[in-house]
Amino acid sequence: MNVADSERAATGLRKAGYELCESPEKADVVLVNTCSVRERAQQKASTRIGEVRAQQSGDQKLLVGVMGCVAQLEGDSIFRRWPTVDMVIGTRATDRIPALIEEALSGKRHVSDLGERAENESWDVSPFERHSAHVAFVPIIEGCNKFCSFCIVPYSRGREQSRSASEIIAEVIKLKSLGYKEIHLIGQNVNSYRPRSDSALEHFAGATPFCRLLRAVAATGVPRIKFTTSFPRDFHPDIVSAVEENLNLCDWVHLPVQSGSDRILKLMRRGHKRTDYLERVDRIKKSRRRLALTSDIIVGFPGETEKDFQQTVDLVEQCKYDGLYIIKYSKRPGTPAANLSDDVSEEEKTARFLELERIQRHAQQAVYEAYIGRTISVLAERESSRSKSDLVGHSTCHKVVNFPGRDSIEGEIVEVLVTEAKANSLYGVMVNSLEMA
Ligand code: SAM
């Protein structure tokens, strides 16, 4: 979501006549886009602001702005905490950045905007500003209404607001005509999608508006569609049916569980129990397409006992995830969980993190090794950072795949025979290059 916000900010700035440069030394304005999901991300932003000012040359007149979640949460107190900051730009003010810069340039000392999005705001992102020429992020829903007790997102990004389906479809059709091969429909909880009108979905069936949107986006014929993140409580089995019916809906589901203990899930206010989650996983695993499954887990939530943790271990072993983000609980001021005693020691959090990582690595190895000898479709995204003779891309099931290839095929979808499984990636050879040899 932060990448998508930066792309939008850059689009608006360029439209207003600003140039984007590569380094802060050459800049007149530096915007630091921030995340507040974990304390570490917030600390990183703080360090970055300090670095930008420290690198500033003596005669450089530099405006520094903080945008994103930290800006929205901390508002004008940022000016006291970091006196060298000139602008505070909230999560819904991305489109107004050029006007805010003008205000600061006109001599106003502290400029801030924590307001709402304007009606009919443009979500346009110029292809020039996209993070990739082949993969595009398309936000479909912003904010969150779930209020999980640990999570800051409902406060930093506000309530759920869905984009209209007609706007989303128009954007996907445009991206397809520009040659994008892979679209990621993104949002905190994509499957909670609930637009105000039916427009553009009239001809698409589905148990929920999100299922209808999936089918409508699939009908555009764009080669690959991925969607993330899905919220377990809102995960309707019809999502799997839509993926089974449409091969361009990719074979990957990211479904964060957070814990395997009902007691902790209740304290987290997740709105789902372990068995509810496992029912959804069962539907995913029984799909007639093999669907990759990934998840997020928080270890060391307040009050998590060894018994609770072992229930999480058990769930992870049962789910056989293709990938897992394990995160140590981080207390976020203002959330309900921040009132609970953060009583799992840092050492215990680390020990649980490492144990779960070890279990996942073992399970993941088996999942990855099962790909050896199989041919999978890979979007050749760019040169590998490890070897100039290799390209790297993602499979439809969202595995990182490296293979020998020239940059002339970048942006193409190629068939790769998997020959090796590494810890977090696959290695293989292009099938057509084998045929030519
Ligand atoms: N809405 C999705 C869900 O919960 O199903 C995920 C969005 S959330 C912003 C991304 C991930 O950040 C969560 O799945 C969770 O694992 C992690 N996260 C959020 N708040 C956290 C906290 N206070 N401490 C540690 N991890 C956290």
Residues whose N, C-alpha, C, O or C-beta is under 5 A from the ligand:
A	BS01	SAM	V37 F150 C151 V153 Q188 N189 T229 S230 F231 P256 D296 I297 I298 I327 K328 Y329 S330 K331 R332
